[in-house]
Amino acid sequence: MKTKKIFNIVLVITVILLISGVSWYTVFGLKAYKVNVQELEELYSYQKQAVNVNLTALEKGQFNITFNSFDGERVYGQLTYPENADPSQPIPILIGVHGMGRTYVRWVEGEFKGSDTLEQTDELASMALARGYAVLAIDSRNHGKRKNLDYNIKDVMYDLWFWGKKEPYENMIIDSVKDHRVLLDWVVNQPQFDSNNISVAGYSMGGQISLILASLDKRVNKVLSIVPPASKDTVARVSPLNFVTRLSTAKVWLVTADNDEYASVEDNAILFDALNVPNKHHIEIAGEHILPEGYYKELKGWY
């Protein structure tokens, strides 16, 4: 009798939890939605204006940069020139885009605030500099020097996944893409840069931003997208799958992991198939979202 009573109590609790879970999902769970090309064009459009970039010299060939973006928000980053660049020749440029929770410094330093640059983007930057590229990276919205201490990235992602609140996350990505378009407005007007040789590379969230940016802005000639998160219509306004069919970039490499906790092998295959460029290449690396040490050595052919 006692066993039966316990069983009934457990059964009732289980039913309550199931009903609660269904109710929570009905109200707060992320739901897929559709967005059309015109809507995306409007979301990512901005009023072009003269960009006043302030450069502060650091070590030889390195500069801190600041500028006001399309909405007046202050943007911070760093520009590094290759050593022994020929001043009579325009310099190709690589724009590096950092991952979520990171900062532009991860494209400059192998360590920051006591933690290693596990994504090894500093090594990608070193490879670019060795090949004669200038390297330019800025902080995305709510990251690095632009962090909102009252509503940080952890709060944004908690609200997205637990409460289904899409707008803060989507707006962060959208406005970060716009910031990079404003940055491109400045780059193409600098005589020292080769405006016909502009590359964009990004890791994780940076890979997502890089694909969206290149799809919207024909000034980007090459893209290196490393372990971008899975493209889902639950956040359709920032899903690369809704953009990459419009790519006109000359060269796109997609680098993925076979055990990525943020994108399955199938997700990555679908994204690669959707890349609408003839010169595309997919490298799948054994590992998780943080790729193994030295993975960047497999990417030399992209530069």
TITINU-337086 format. One line per 2 residues: number of its first residue (from 0); their letters; for each residue x, y, z of N, C-alpha, C, CB. Coordinates in steps of 0.2 Angstrom, whole numbers, plus 5000, padded with zeros to 4 digits. Glycine has a CB too. Example, Ala and Ser with C-alpha at 12.3 -4.5 7.8 and 13.67 -1.06 7.14 Angstrom:
0> as> 5066:4972:5039:5062:4978:5039:5066:4984:5039:5057:4978:5045; 5064:4989:5035:5068:4995:5036:5064:5000:5039:5070:4997:5029;
END
This chain:
0> mk> 5004:4994:5000:5000:5000:5000:5004:5006:5000:4995:5000:5006; 5009:5006:5004:5014:5012:5005:5018:5013:4998:5019:5011:5010;
2> tk> 5020:5007:4995:5023:5008:4988:5019:5011:4983:5026:5001:4986; 5012:5009:4983:5007:5011:4978:5006:5019:4979:5001:5008:4979;
4> ki> 5006:5021:4986:5005:5028:4987:5011:5032:4985:5004:5029:4995; 5017:5030:4986:5023:5033:4983:5023:5034:4976:5030:5030:4986;
6> fn> 5021:5028:4972:5021:5028:4965:5016:5033:4963:5019:5021:4963; 5010:5034:4966:5005:5039:4964:5007:5046:4965:4998:5038:4968;
8> iv> 5011:5047:4970:5014:5054:4971:5019:5056:4966:5017:5054:4978; 5023:5051:4964:5028:5052:4959:5025:5053:4952:5033:5046:4958;
10> lv> 5020:5049:4951:5016:5050:4945:5013:5057:4944:5011:5045:4944; 5010:5059:4950:5007:5066:4950:5012:5071:4949:5003:5067:4956;
12> it> 5018:5071:4952:5023:5076:4951:5026:5076:4944:5029:5074:4956; 5026:5070:4941:5029:5069:4934:5024:5073:4929:5030:5062:4932;
14> vi> 5017:5071:4930:5012:5075:4926:5012:5082:4927:5005:5072:4928; 5013:5085:4933:5013:5092:4934:5020:5095:4931:5014:5093:4942;
16> ll> 5025:5091:4931:5031:5094:4928:5030:5094:4920:5037:5090:4930; 5027:5089:4918:5026:5089:4910:5022:5094:4908:5023:5082:4908;
18> is> 5016:5095:4912:5012:5101:4910:5015:5107:4911:5005:5100:4915; 5019:5108:4916:5023:5114:4917:5028:5116:4911:5027:5114:4924;
20> gv> 5031:5110:4909:5036:5111:4904:5033:5113:4897:5040:5104:4903; 5027:5109:4896:5023:5111:4890:5021:5118:4890:5017:5106:4889;
22> sw> 5018:5120:4896:5016:5127:4896:5021:5132:4896:5013:5128:4903; 5027:5131:4899:5033:5135:4898:5035:5136:4890:5039:5133:4902;
24> yt> 5035:5130:4887:5037:5130:4880:5032:5134:4876:5038:5123:4877; 5026:5133:4877:5020:5137:4873:5021:5144:4874:5014:5134:4876;
26> vf> 5023:5146:4880:5023:5154:4881:5030:5157:4880:5022:5155:4889; 5035:5153:4882:5042:5156:4881:5047:5153:4876:5045:5156:4888;
28> gl> 5045:5147:4874:5050:5143:4870:5051:5147:4863:5048:5136:4869; 5058:5146:4861:5059:5149:4855:5055:5146:4849:5067:5149:4853;
30> ka> 5052:5150:4845:5048:5148:4839:5051:5150:4833:5041:5150:4840; 5051:5146:4828:5054:5148:4821:5049:5153:4818:5055:5141:4817;
32> yk> 5052:5157:4814:5048:5162:4810:5052:5163:4803:5047:5168:4814; 5048:5166:4799:5051:5167:4792:5052:5175:4791:5046:5165:4787;
34> vn> 5057:5176:4787:5059:5183:4786:5061:5184:4779:5065:5186:4791; 5058:5189:4775:5060:5190:4768:5066:5194:4767:5054:5192:4764;
36> vq> 5068:5194:4760:5074:5198:4758:5073:5206:4760:5075:5197:4751; 5067:5208:4758:5066:5215:4759:5066:5217:4767:5059:5217:4757;
38> el> 5064:5213:4771:5064:5214:4778:5071:5214:4781:5060:5209:4782; 5075:5210:4778:5082:5209:4780:5086:5215:4777:5086:5203:4777;
40> ee> 5085:5218:4771:5088:5223:4769:5087:5230:4773:5086:5225:4761; 5081:5230:4775:5079:5236:4780:5082:5235:4786:5071:5236:4780;
42> ly> 5082:5229:4789:5085:5228:4796:5093:5230:4796:5084:5221:4798; 5096:5229:4790:5103:5230:4790:5105:5236:4787:5107:5224:4787;
44> sy> 5101:5240:4785:5102:5246:4781:5104:5252:4786:5096:5249:4777; 5108:5257:4784:5110:5262:4789:5112:5268:4784:5116:5260:4793;
46> qk> 5111:5274:4788:5113:5280:4784:5120:5281:4784:5109:5286:4788; 5123:5281:4777:5130:5282:4777:5132:5289:4778:5132:5280:4770;
48> qa> 5137:5290:4781:5140:5297:4782:5148:5296:4783:5137:5300:4789; 5151:5302:4783:5158:5302:4784:5160:5299:4790:5161:5309:4783;
50> vn> 5165:5294:4790:5168:5291:4796:5174:5294:4798:5168:5283:4795; 5174:5297:4804:5180:5300:4807:5183:5295:4812:5178:5306:4811;
52> vn> 5188:5291:4810:5192:5286:4814:5198:5290:4817:5194:5280:4810; 5198:5289:4824:5204:5292:4828:5209:5286:4829:5202:5295:4834;
54> lt> 5215:5288:4827:5220:5283:4828:5226:5285:4833:5224:5281:4821; 5227:5281:4838:5232:5282:4843:5238:5277:4842:5229:5282:4850;
56> al> 5244:5280:4841:5249:5275:4840:5251:5271:4846:5255:5279:4837; 5253:5265:4845:5255:5260:4850:5262:5259:4849:5251:5254:4851;
58> ek> 5264:5252:4848:5270:5250:4846:5271:5251:4838:5272:5243:4847; 5277:5250:4835:5277:5252:4828:5272:5248:4824:5285:5250:4826;
60> gq> 5269:5251:4820:5264:5248:4815:5257:5246:4819:5267:5242:4813; 5256:5248:4825:5250:5246:4828:5247:5253:4831:5251:5242:4834;
62> fn> 5240:5253:4830:5236:5259:4832:5230:5256:4835:5235:5263:4826; 5228:5260:4841:5221:5259:4843:5217:5264:4839:5221:5261:4851;
64> it> 5211:5261:4838:5206:5265:4834:5199:5266:4837:5205:5262:4827; 5196:5272:4836:5190:5273:4839:5186:5277:4834:5190:5277:4846;
66> fn> 5179:5276:4834:5175:5280:4829:5168:5279:4831:5176:5277:4822; 5164:5283:4829:5156:5283:4831:5153:5279:4825:5153:5290:4832;
68> sf> 5149:5275:4827:5145:5271:4822:5139:5274:4819:5143:5264:4825; 5135:5271:4816:5129:5274:4812:5124:5277:4817:5126:5268:4808;
70> dg> 5124:5274:4823:5119:5277:4828:5123:5281:4834:5115:5271:4831; 5129:5283:4833:5133:5287:4837:5136:5283:4843:5128:5292:4840;
72> er> 5135:5276:4843:5139:5272:4848:5146:5272:4847:5136:5265:4848; 5150:5272:4852:5157:5272:4851:5160:5265:4850:5161:5275:4857;
74> vy> 5165:5265:4845:5167:5258:4843:5175:5258:4845:5166:5256:4836; 5178:5253:4847:5185:5252:4849:5188:5246:4845:5186:5252:4857;
76> gq> 5194:5247:4843:5198:5242:4840:5205:5243:4839:5194:5241:4833; 5208:5239:4835:5215:5240:4834:5217:5238:4827:5219:5235:4839;
78> lt> 5222:5242:4824:5224:5241:4817:5232:5240:4818:5223:5247:4813; 5234:5234:4814:5241:5232:4814:5243:5232:4807:5242:5226:4818;
80> yp> 5249:5235:4805:5251:5235:4798:5257:5230:4798:5254:5242:4796; 5258:5227:4792:5263:5222:4792:5270:5225:4792:5262:5217:4785;
82> en> 5275:5222:4794:5282:5224:4794:5284:5225:4787:5286:5220:4798; 5288:5230:4786:5291:5231:4779:5286:5231:4773:5296:5225:4778;
84> ad> 5280:5234:4774:5276:5235:4769:5278:5240:4764:5269:5237:4772; 5277:5239:4758:5279:5243:4752:5275:5249:4752:5280:5239:4745;
86> ps> 5277:5255:4754:5272:5261:4754:5270:5263:4747:5276:5267:4757; 5273:5260:4742:5270:5262:4735:5265:5257:4732:5276:5262:4730;
88> qp> 5263:5252:4736:5258:5247:4735:5253:5247:4740:5261:5240:4734; 5246:5247:4737:5241:5246:4742:5241:5240:4746:5234:5247:4738;
90> ip> 5239:5240:4752:5240:5234:4757:5233:5230:4757:5242:5236:4764; 5233:5224:4756:5227:5220:4757:5225:5220:4765:5228:5213:4755;
92> il> 5219:5219:4766:5217:5220:4773:5213:5214:4776:5214:5227:4775; 5214:5212:4782:5210:5207:4785:5206:5210:4791:5214:5201:4787;
94> ig> 5200:5209:4791:5195:5211:4796:5194:5205:4800:5189:5215:4794; 5196:5205:4806:5195:5200:4811:5189:5201:4815:5201:5198:4815;
96> vh> 5185:5196:4816:5178:5197:4820:5179:5191:4826:5172:5196:4816; 5179:5194:4832:5179:5189:4838:5173:5185:4839:5181:5193:4844;
98> gm> 5174:5180:4844:5168:5176:4846:5164:5179:4852:5171:5169:4848; 5159:5176:4853:5155:5178:4859:5158:5178:4866:5148:5174:4860;
100> gr> 5158:5184:4869:5161:5184:4876:5168:5186:4875:5160:5178:4879; 5171:5187:4869:5178:5189:4868:5178:5196:4866:5181:5185:4862;
102> ty> 5184:5198:4863:5186:5205:4862:5190:5206:4856:5188:5209:4868; 5191:5212:4853:5196:5212:4847:5203:5210:4849:5195:5219:4845;
104> vr> 5204:5211:4856:5211:5209:4858:5213:5202:4856:5212:5211:4866; 5208:5198:4856:5210:5191:4854:5212:5190:4847:5203:5187:4855;
106> wv> 5212:5195:4843:5215:5195:4836:5222:5198:4837:5211:5199:4831; 5224:5200:4843:5231:5204:4844:5235:5200:4848:5230:5211:4846;
108> eg> 5232:5197:4854:5236:5194:4859:5235:5187:4860:5235:5198:4866; 5240:5183:4862:5239:5176:4863:5236:5175:4870:5245:5172:4863;
110> ef> 5236:5180:4874:5233:5180:4881:5230:5187:4883:5239:5178:4886; 5225:5186:4887:5222:5193:4889:5218:5192:4896:5216:5195:4883;
112> kg> 5220:5196:4900:5217:5196:4907:5218:5189:4910:5210:5198:4907; 5224:5186:4909:5226:5180:4912:5223:5173:4909:5223:5180:4919;
114> sd> 5219:5174:4903:5217:5168:4900:5219:5168:4893:5209:5168:4900; 5221:5162:4890:5223:5161:4884:5218:5162:4878:5226:5154:4883;
116> tl> 5220:5164:4873:5216:5165:4867:5215:5158:4864:5219:5170:4862; 5210:5154:4867:5209:5147:4865:5207:5146:4858:5204:5144:4869;
118> eq> 5204:5152:4855:5202:5151:4848:5208:5152:4843:5196:5156:4846; 5213:5154:4845:5219:5155:4842:5219:5160:4836:5222:5148:4839;
120> td> 5215:5165:4837:5214:5170:4832:5220:5175:4831:5208:5174:4833; 5224:5175:4836:5230:5179:4836:5235:5176:4831:5233:5179:4843;
122> el> 5235:5169:4831:5239:5165:4826:5236:5167:4819:5239:5158:4827; 5230:5167:4818:5227:5169:4811:5229:5176:4809:5219:5168:4811;
124> as> 5229:5180:4814:5232:5187:4812:5239:5187:4811:5230:5192:4818; 5243:5183:4814:5250:5183:4813:5252:5180:4806:5254:5178:4818;
126> ma> 5248:5175:4804:5248:5172:4797:5247:5178:4792:5244:5166:4796; 5242:5182:4793:5240:5187:4788:5245:5192:4788:5233:5190:4791;
128> la> 5248:5194:4794:5253:5199:4794:5259:5197:4790:5255:5201:4801; 5261:5191:4791:5267:5188:4787:5266:5188:4780:5268:5181:4790;
130> rg> 5259:5188:4778:5258:5188:4770:5257:5194:4768:5252:5183:4769; 5258:5200:4772:5257:5206:4769:5251:5210:4770:5259:5207:4762;
132> ya> 5246:5207:4774:5240:5210:4776:5241:5214:4782:5235:5204:4777; 5237:5220:4782:5235:5223:4788:5230:5220:4791:5233:5231:4786;
134> vl> 5229:5220:4798:5224:5217:4802:5220:5222:4806:5227:5211:4806; 5214:5222:4805:5210:5227:4809:5204:5223:4812:5207:5232:4804;
136> ai> 5203:5224:4819:5198:5221:4823:5194:5226:4827:5200:5215:4826; 5188:5225:4828:5184:5230:4833:5180:5225:4838:5180:5235:4829;
138> ds> 5178:5228:4843:5173:5225:4848:5166:5225:4845:5173:5229:4855; 5163:5219:4845:5156:5219:4843:5152:5222:4849:5154:5212:4842;
140> rn> 5145:5223:4848:5141:5226:4853:5141:5222:4859:5134:5227:4850; 5141:5225:4865:5140:5222:4871:5146:5218:4873:5134:5218:4872;
142> hg> 5152:5219:4870:5158:5215:4871:5164:5220:4872:5160:5211:4865; 5169:5217:4875:5175:5221:4876:5174:5228:4880:5179:5222:4870;
144> kr> 5177:5233:4877:5176:5240:4880:5169:5243:4879:5181:5245:4876; 5165:5239:4875:5158:5241:4874:5153:5237:4878:5156:5240:4866;
146> kn> 5155:5233:4883:5151:5229:4887:5146:5233:4891:5155:5225:4892; 5140:5231:4891:5135:5234:4895:5135:5230:4902:5128:5234:4892;
148> ld> 5137:5234:4907:5138:5231:4914:5131:5229:4917:5142:5235:4918; 5126:5233:4915:5119:5232:4918:5115:5226:4914:5115:5238:4917;
150> yn> 5117:5225:4908:5114:5219:4904:5119:5216:4899:5108:5222:4900; 5123:5212:4902:5129:5209:4899:5127:5203:4894:5134:5207:4904;
152> ik> 5132:5200:4891:5130:5195:4886:5127:5189:4889:5137:5193:4882; 5129:5187:4896:5126:5182:4899:5118:5183:4900:5129:5181:4906;
154> dv> 5117:5189:4902:5110:5191:4902:5106:5190:4896:5109:5198:4905; 5109:5192:4890:5106:5192:4884:5105:5185:4882:5111:5195:4879;
156> my> 5110:5180:4883:5109:5173:4881:5104:5170:4886:5115:5170:4881; 5104:5172:4892:5099:5169:4897:5092:5171:4895:5100:5171:4904;
158> dl> 5091:5177:4893:5084:5179:4891:5082:5176:4884:5084:5187:4890; 5087:5175:4880:5085:5171:4874:5083:5164:4875:5092:5171:4869;
160> wf> 5087:5160:4878:5086:5153:4879:5081:5151:4884:5092:5149:4881; 5080:5155:4889:5075:5154:4895:5069:5157:4894:5078:5155:4901;
162> wg> 5069:5163:4891:5062:5167:4891:5060:5168:4884:5063:5173:4894; 5064:5166:4879:5063:5167:4872:5063:5174:4869:5056:5164:4871;
164> kk> 5067:5178:4873:5067:5185:4871:5073:5186:4866:5069:5189:4878; 5071:5187:4860:5075:5187:4854:5078:5194:4853:5072:5184:4848;
166> ep> 5075:5199:4854:5077:5205:4852:5084:5208:4854:5072:5211:4854; 5086:5207:4860:5092:5209:4862:5098:5205:4859:5093:5208:4870;
168> ye> 5097:5199:4858:5102:5195:4854:5102:5197:4847:5101:5187:4855; 5097:5197:4844:5097:5198:4837:5099:5205:4835:5089:5198:4834;
170> nm> 5097:5210:4839:5099:5217:4838:5107:5218:4839:5096:5222:4843; 5110:5214:4844:5117:5214:4845:5121:5212:4839:5119:5209:4851;
172> ii> 5118:5206:4836:5121:5204:4829:5120:5209:4824:5119:5197:4828; 5114:5211:4823:5113:5216:4817:5117:5222:4818:5105:5218:4818;
174> ds> 5117:5225:4824:5121:5231:4825:5128:5230:4824:5119:5235:4831; 5131:5224:4826:5138:5223:4825:5139:5222:4818:5140:5216:4829;
176> vk> 5135:5219:4814:5136:5219:4807:5136:5226:4804:5130:5215:4803; 5132:5230:4806:5131:5237:4804:5138:5241:4805:5125:5241:4806;
178> dh> 5140:5240:4812:5147:5243:4814:5152:5241:4809:5148:5241:4821; 5152:5235:4807:5158:5232:4802:5157:5236:4795:5158:5225:4802;
180> rv> 5150:5237:4793:5149:5240:4787:5152:5247:4787:5142:5240:4785; 5151:5251:4793:5153:5257:4794:5161:5257:4793:5151:5260:4801;
182> ll> 5164:5252:4797:5171:5251:4796:5174:5251:4789:5173:5245:4801; 5170:5247:4785:5172:5246:4778:5171:5253:4774:5167:5241:4775;
184> dw> 5166:5257:4776:5166:5264:4773:5172:5267:4774:5160:5268:4776; 5175:5267:4780:5182:5270:4781:5187:5267:4777:5183:5270:4789;
186> vv> 5188:5260:4778:5193:5256:4774:5194:5258:4767:5192:5249:4775; 5188:5258:4763:5188:5259:4756:5190:5266:4754:5182:5257:4753;
188> nq> 5190:5271:4759:5192:5277:4757:5199:5279:4760:5187:5282:4761; 5203:5274:4762:5210:5275:4764:5215:5273:4758:5212:5271:4771;
190> pq> 5219:5277:4756:5223:5275:4750:5228:5270:4751:5226:5281:4747; 5230:5269:4758:5235:5264:4759:5232:5257:4758:5238:5265:4766;
192> fd> 5226:5256:4758:5223:5249:4758:5220:5248:4751:5217:5249:4763; 5221:5241:4749:5218:5239:4743:5211:5237:4744:5223:5232:4741;
194> sn> 5207:5241:4741:5200:5241:4742:5197:5235:4738:5196:5247:4740; 5201:5232:4733:5199:5226:4730:5202:5219:4733:5202:5226:4723;
196> ni> 5204:5220:4739:5207:5214:4742:5205:5215:4750:5215:5213:4741; 5199:5214:4751:5197:5215:4758:5194:5208:4760:5191:5220:4759;
198> sv> 5197:5205:4766:5195:5199:4768:5192:5200:4775:5201:5194:4768; 5187:5195:4777:5184:5195:4783:5185:5188:4786:5177:5197:4783;
200> ag> 5187:5187:4792:5188:5181:4796:5185:5181:4803:5195:5178:4796; 5181:5176:4805:5178:5176:4811:5177:5169:4814:5171:5180:4811;
202> ys> 5177:5169:4821:5177:5163:4825:5170:5163:4829:5183:5162:4830; 5166:5158:4828:5160:5157:4832:5155:5162:4830:5161:5157:4839;
204> mg> 5153:5166:4834:5149:5172:4833:5152:5176:4827:5147:5176:4839; 5159:5177:4828:5162:5181:4822:5162:5177:4815:5170:5181:4824;
206> gq> 5161:5171:4815:5160:5167:4809:5153:5169:4806:5161:5160:4810; 5148:5169:4811:5141:5171:4809:5141:5178:4806:5137:5170:4815;
208> is> 5144:5183:4810:5144:5189:4808:5148:5190:4801:5147:5194:4813; 5153:5187:4800:5157:5187:4794:5153:5185:4788:5163:5183:4794;
210> li> 5149:5179:4788:5145:5177:4783:5139:5182:4781:5142:5170:4784; 5136:5185:4786:5131:5190:4785:5134:5196:4782:5127:5191:4792;
212> la> 5139:5198:4785:5142:5204:4782:5144:5204:4775:5149:5206:4786; 5147:5198:4773:5149:5197:4766:5143:5196:4761:5154:5191:4765;
214> sl> 5138:5193:4764:5132:5192:4760:5129:5199:4758:5127:5188:4763; 5129:5204:4763:5126:5210:4762:5130:5215:4758:5124:5213:4769;
216> dk> 5137:5215:4759:5142:5220:4757:5147:5217:4752:5145:5223:4763; 5146:5219:4746:5150:5216:4740:5157:5219:4741:5147:5218:4734;
218> rv> 5159:5223:4745:5166:5225:4746:5170:5220:4749:5166:5232:4750; 5167:5215:4752:5171:5209:4755:5173:5204:4749:5167:5206:4761;
220> nk> 5179:5203:4749:5181:5198:4743:5182:5191:4745:5188:5201:4740; 5184:5190:4752:5185:5183:4754:5183:5183:4761:5193:5182:4754;
222> vl> 5180:5177:4763:5177:5175:4770:5180:5169:4772:5170:5175:4769; 5182:5169:4779:5184:5163:4782:5180:5163:4789:5192:5163:4785;
224> si> 5175:5158:4788:5170:5157:4794:5172:5151:4798:5163:5157:4791; 5174:5152:4804:5176:5146:4808:5171:5145:4814:5183:5148:4811;
226> vp> 5169:5139:4814:5164:5136:4819:5158:5141:4820:5167:5134:4825; 5155:5143:4815:5149:5147:4816:5143:5143:4820:5146:5151:4810;
228> pa> 5139:5146:4824:5134:5142:4827:5129:5140:4822:5130:5146:4833; 5125:5135:4823:5120:5132:4819:5115:5138:4817:5116:5126:4822;
230> sk> 5113:5138:4810:5108:5143:4808:5101:5140:4809:5110:5144:4800; 5098:5144:4813:5091:5142:4814:5086:5147:4813:5090:5139:4822;
232> dt> 5080:5146:4811:5075:5151:4810:5071:5153:4816:5069:5148:4805; 5074:5150:4822:5071:5153:4828:5074:5160:4830:5073:5149:4834;
234> va> 5080:5162:4826:5083:5168:4826:5084:5170:4819:5089:5169:4830; 5079:5170:4815:5080:5170:4807:5083:5177:4805:5073:5170:4804;
236> rv> 5082:5182:4809:5085:5189:4807:5093:5189:4807:5083:5194:4811; 5096:5184:4810:5103:5183:4811:5106:5176:4809:5105:5185:4818;
238> sp> 5102:5173:4806:5104:5166:4803:5107:5166:4797:5098:5161:4803; 5114:5164:4796:5117:5165:4790:5114:5161:4784:5124:5162:4791;
240> ln> 5110:5156:4785:5106:5153:4780:5102:5157:4776:5102:5147:4783; 5099:5162:4779:5095:5167:4776:5098:5172:4772:5090:5170:4781;
242> fv> 5105:5172:4772:5109:5177:4769:5114:5174:4763:5113:5181:4774; 5117:5168:4764:5122:5166:4760:5120:5164:4753:5125:5160:4764;
244> tr> 5114:5163:4752:5112:5162:4745:5113:5168:4741:5105:5160:4744; 5115:5174:4744:5116:5180:4740:5123:5182:4740:5112:5186:4744;
246> ls> 5127:5178:4742:5135:5179:4742:5137:5180:4735:5138:5173:4745; 5141:5185:4734:5145:5186:4728:5152:5186:4729:5142:5192:4724;
248> ta> 5154:5185:4735:5161:5185:4737:5165:5180:4733:5162:5183:4745; 5171:5181:4731:5175:5177:4727:5177:5170:4730:5182:5180:4724;
250> kv> 5178:5170:4737:5181:5164:4740:5178:5164:4747:5189:5165:4740; 5176:5158:4749:5173:5157:4755:5175:5150:4758:5165:5157:4755;
252> wl> 5178:5150:4764:5180:5144:4767:5176:5143:4774:5188:5144:4769; 5173:5137:4775:5170:5136:4781:5174:5131:4784:5162:5133:4779;
254> vt> 5175:5132:4791:5179:5128:4795:5174:5125:4801:5186:5131:4798; 5173:5119:4801:5169:5116:4806:5172:5111:4810:5162:5114:4803;
256> ad> 5169:5109:4816:5171:5103:4820:5166:5098:4820:5172:5106:4828; 5169:5092:4820:5164:5086:4820:5161:5084:4826:5168:5080:4818;
258> nd> 5162:5088:4831:5159:5087:4838:5157:5093:4841:5163:5082:4843; 5155:5098:4837:5154:5105:4840:5147:5105:4843:5153:5110:4834;
260> ey> 5147:5107:4850:5141:5108:4854:5136:5113:4851:5143:5109:4861; 5138:5117:4847:5134:5122:4844:5131:5122:4837:5137:5129:4845;
262> as> 5134:5116:4834:5132:5115:4827:5134:5108:4825:5136:5120:4822; 5129:5104:4823:5130:5097:4821:5133:5097:4814:5123:5093:4821;
264> ve> 5135:5091:4813:5138:5089:4806:5133:5091:4801:5141:5082:4806; 5127:5089:4802:5122:5090:4797:5120:5098:4796:5115:5087:4799;
266> dn> 5120:5101:4802:5119:5109:4802:5125:5112:4797:5120:5112:4809; 5131:5110:4798:5137:5112:4795:5136:5111:4787:5143:5110:4797;
268> ai> 5134:5105:4786:5134:5102:4779:5128:5107:4775:5132:5095:4778; 5123:5108:4778:5117:5112:4775:5120:5119:4774:5111:5112:4780;
270> lf> 5123:5122:4779:5126:5129:4778:5131:5129:4772:5130:5131:4784; 5135:5124:4772:5140:5124:4766:5137:5123:4759:5145:5118:4767;
272> da> 5132:5119:4759:5128:5118:4753:5125:5124:4750:5123:5112:4753; 5123:5128:4755:5119:5135:4754:5124:5140:4751:5115:5137:4760;
274> ln> 5130:5140:4752:5135:5145:4750:5135:5146:4743:5142:5143:4753; 5133:5151:4741:5131:5152:4733:5137:5155:4730:5125:5157:4732;
276> vp> 5143:5152:4730:5149:5154:4727:5153:5148:4724:5154:5158:4732; 5156:5149:4718:5159:5143:4715:5166:5141:4719:5161:5144:4708;
278> nk> 5169:5146:4722:5175:5145:4725:5174:5144:4733:5181:5151:4724; 5172:5138:4735:5171:5137:4742:5174:5131:4744:5163:5137:4743;
280> hh> 5176:5131:4750:5179:5125:4753:5177:5124:4760:5187:5126:4753; 5176:5117:4762:5174:5115:4768:5179:5111:4772:5167:5112:4768;
282> ie> 5182:5113:4777:5187:5109:4781:5183:5107:4788:5193:5113:4783; 5183:5101:4789:5180:5098:4795:5186:5095:4799:5175:5092:4794;
284> ia> 5186:5098:4805:5192:5096:4810:5189:5092:4816:5195:5103:4813; 5193:5087:4817:5191:5083:4823:5191:5087:4829:5195:5076:4823;
286> ge> 5186:5088:4833:5186:5092:4839:5180:5095:4841:5191:5097:4838; 5180:5099:4846:5174:5102:4848:5174:5110:4846:5173:5102:4856;
288> hi> 5169:5114:4849:5169:5121:4847:5175:5125:4848:5163:5124:4851; 5179:5123:4853:5186:5126:4854:5190:5121:4850:5188:5127:4861;
290> lp> 5193:5123:4844:5196:5118:4840:5203:5117:4843:5197:5122:4833; 5206:5111:4841:5212:5109:4844:5218:5114:4842:5214:5102:4842;
292> eg> 5223:5113:4846:5229:5117:4846:5232:5116:4839:5234:5116:4851; 5234:5122:4835:5237:5122:4829:5232:5121:4823:5242:5116:4829;
294> yy> 5226:5121:4824:5221:5120:4818:5222:5125:4813:5214:5120:4821; 5225:5131:4815:5225:5136:4810:5230:5135:4804:5228:5143:4813;
296> ke> 5235:5130:4806:5240:5128:4800:5237:5125:4794:5245:5123:4803; 5230:5122:4795:5227:5120:4789:5224:5125:4785:5222:5115:4792;
298> lk> 5224:5131:4787:5221:5137:4784:5225:5141:4779:5217:5141:4789; 5231:5139:4779:5236:5143:4775:5234:5145:4768:5243:5140:4775;
300> gw> 5230:5140:4765:5228:5141:4758:5223:5146:4757:5226:5135:4755; 5220:5148:4762:5214:5153:4762:5217:5160:4760:5210:5154:4768;
302> y> 5223:5162:4763:5225:5169:4762:5227:5171:4755:5231:5170:4767;
END
